[in-house]
Amino acid sequence: QAKQRLDDARDKVGAARGWLTKIAKDSDEFETRIRQLADYAEVELPKAIATMDRIIEALEQYAAGMAPKPAVGEVAGVTTGPKKEFKLR
């Protein structure tokens, strides 16, 4: 009976080691995703808010009958961003 208990205990230790490995792996993955979310909240979200603020300001100026001020990188409505191609059919 003692041998059976020893075998059971060894099996449980083996299972616990397997759980420990899985928990460590899952914890690392969770930490990576949380870090990505924090980076998004700290960097991308403020950039999106600033863009929306500029759009709102331009729309308010347009609604008031004023031409919107050119944003940084724009000269009289010409942007320095990617060019869009239009094809006539």
Buried (B, 14 or more C-beta within 10 A) or exposed (E): EEEEEEEEEEEEEEEEEEEEEEEEEEEEEEEEEEEEEEEEEEEEEEEEEEEEEBEEEBEEEEEEEEEBEEEEEEEEEEEEEEEEEEEEE
